[in-house]
Amino acid sequence: MASLSRGKRPGPIPAIKRIQLEDPGVEPLVPDHFRCPISLDLMHDPVTASTGITYDRKSIEAWLERGNLNCPVTGQPIDIHELIPNHSTRKLIQLWCVENRSLGVERISTPRIPISPLEVSEILSQVSLASRRGDSYRCGNLAMKLKEIGKESERDRRCLAAAGAACTLSGAFSQLAGESSESSNALGDLEKILSSLVVFFPLNIEAKRWLISTGSLKSMVLILKYGDLSGRLSTILVLREVASTLDSANLESMSKTNGLAEALTMLVEKPLSPLATKASLVTIFYLILSNERAASRFVSLGLVSLLLDTLVDCDRSVCEKALAVLEGLFQCEKGSERGCEHALTVPVLVKKMLRISDMATEFSVSALWRICKGCKMMNCIIEAVQVGAFQKLLLLLQVGCNGVTKERASELLKMLNGSRGSAECIETVDFKGLKRSFD
């Protein structure tokens, strides 16, 4: 049908499709006027264009969104916002479904009418007005309404996003965060705004500017500490979204927020869910890359130990992110020293060096290279030989790796080679044979 030229009607409709039933021997014929001219399937949400032709909403909207601006049947111009629900046809289809229920036909549900641009504009205006008045309760309720609309229909979500829902919600959050008290009711309303905001990812630059304001970040820290489960999850997802695209200057400013490092570390120590853990690790990763002071702060909070404990038993995605953060912490002197002191560091890094993923290999090799190079004693190098690092690095180079990983693996082999005669290789699977006690 996409090949129809302007003004031409389609050729003869192919053999009538039939609804497949549990009993293939009995199949009701679908009336032609119940079929969408585009898909030739039974219409579930019939809408009539300005040309008078009725289509299934999903099919005609997909047709228009692909850049086709004309009616597939008549070739005349049509607009997606001028599609009118054909209630009469929809009711006849539902009646036909009921009449053929004994033959296995299921009744189609009554579709929800898509939100109009006028309705979108009105709701967003109400959100802005409520935030200017400091009415967090109304703002929170309106945010939940936007969330419900956005989750129910992808078309409506796109419509809201295009109208600037994310910027409106972010602006409301920033304004209310700066004016609201720290009461549980106020935080609850702010949680609703963040929960709605997640539906409209990705956020644009303007929305992120609102969210990195001092008041916004302060309120998000409070939610991470005292909010309910849903609110804390929404908050960390928003923080991940914001941190992942900020420049170094804004990340550095963000990392100085009082209590943020503590709140993020707590999410690693006491996980809410795998999704929250991964979002926390990604946020921390970007913050520690912004400046050494931020990395040092996380080291002081015990993040090195927490990450090593996490790495002992975690899934692939968490493993990759935990290794990335650990390697980042080892870039600062304090982190490297803490890594050298911890009994799990070398065994865990060597164990994760192969058979996880290329990304895990890259971060494991880099992290091991950093602590072996930065350690003032020979204990890390000797321990690496003991737990089989030399053999794994040799295998890695034989299998093949590229770039920085290859360079650091080669340098590690040179460092370890000098200690091979004085250290006996032991089994690493269960971290047995360690000569240092666990912290």
C-alpha positions, 0 to 999 in steps of 0.5 A, a space after each residue: 500500500 505504501 507504493 500507492 500514487 497520489 489520486 489512485 485507488 488500490 487494486 482489488 483487495 486480496 483474498 479475504 483474511 480470516 480470523 484463526 480459530 482454535 477449531 481451524 475447520 470453522 472460520 467466520 468471514 470478516 466483513 470487508 467494511 470491518 477491515 482496515 484498507 491498509 492492514 486488511 485486518 479487523 479494525 480495533 480502533 476505527 477512525 475516519 480521515 477528512 477524506 471520509 475513509 475509515 482506517 484502524 488508528 494504529 495503521 493510519 498513524 503509522 502511515 502518516 508518521 512514516 512521512 506519508 501526508 496523503 490518504 492511502 485510498 484517495 491520495 488527498 492530504 490528511 492530518 493526524 490530528 484530524 482523525 475522528 473516532 468512528 464510534 458507529 463502526 467500532 460498535 458494529 465490530 464489537 457486536 459482530 465479535 459478540 455474535 461470533 463468540 461461539 466461533 472463537 472471536 474475542 470482543 475488541 475493547 473500547 479504545 481510549 481516545 488519544 490526547 489532543 494537543 490542546 489537552 496537553 497544553 492545558 495540563 502542562 500549563 496547569 503544572 507550571 501554574 501550580 509550581 509557581 504558586 508553590 502548590 506541590 500537592 496539585 503539581 504532584 497529582 498532575 504529574 501522576 496524570 501525565 505519567 498515566 497518560 504517557 504509560 498507557 499510549 506510546 503515541 500520547 507519550 510522544 505527544 507529551 514529550 514533544 510538547 515539553 512535558 520533561 522541561 515543564 516537570 523539571 522546572 516544577 520540581 526545581 521551583 518546588 524543591 527550592 521553596 518546599 519544606 522537608 516535610 514528608 508530604 512535600 517530599 512525597 509530591 516531589 517523588 511523584 514529579 520524578 516518577 512521572 519524569 522517568 516516563 519522558 526520558 531522554 531529557 534535553 539540556 533545558 530539563 537537566 539544567 533545572 535538575 542540577 540546581 542546588 535546590 533540586 539536588 538537595 531534594 533528591 538527596 533527601 528522597 534517596 535518604 527518606 523517600 519510599 521505595 518507588 521514590 528512591 528508584 525514580 530519583 536514582 534513575 533521574 540522577 543517572 540520566 542527568 549525570 550521563 551527559 553532563 560536562 565535567 564542570 557540571 559533574 564536579 559541581 554536582 559531586 559537591 552536593 552535600 550528602 549525595 555521595 553518602 546516599 549513592 554509596 548506601 544504595 550500593 551497600 543496601 540495594 533496592 533492586 538490580 535496576 537501582 544498583 546499576 543506576 547508582 553505579 553509573 551515576 558514581 562512575 561519571 561523578 568520580 571521573 569528573 575530579 579526583 576529590 569526588 573519587 577520594 570521597 567515595 573511597 573514604 565512604 568505603 566504596 572499594 570494599 563494597 564493590 569488591 563484596 558485590 563483585 564476588 557474586 553478581 550478574 554480568 551487567 552489575 559486574 561490568 559497572 562495578 568494575 568500571 567504578 572500581 577502576 575509576 577509584 583506583 585512578 586516585 592515590 587513595 583508592 589505589 592504596 585502599 585496593 592494595 590493602 584489601 584482601 579481595 582486590 587481586 583475587 576478584 580482579 583476576 577471576 573477572 578477567 575472563 569469561 564475563 565480557 570484553 568490557 569486564 576484561 578491559 576494566 579488570 586488566 586496567 584496575 589490576 594494572 593500576 594497583 600493581 603499578 601504584 603499590 609501594 610494596 610487592 605484595 600485590 604483584 606476588 599475590 597476582 602470580 599466586 592466583 593465576 594472573 600470569 596465565 590468564 594474561 598470557 591467554 588473553 593476549 593469545 586470544 586477542 585484545 586491542 588498544 589500551 587493554 593489550 598494552 596494559 596486559 603486556 606491561 602486567 606480564 612484565 611486572 609479574 614475570 619477575 616474581 614467578 619463581 618466588 610465588 606458587 600459583 594456587 586455585 582461585 575459584 573459591 579464593 582459597 589459599 590467601 595469605 592475608 586475612 579478609 577485612 
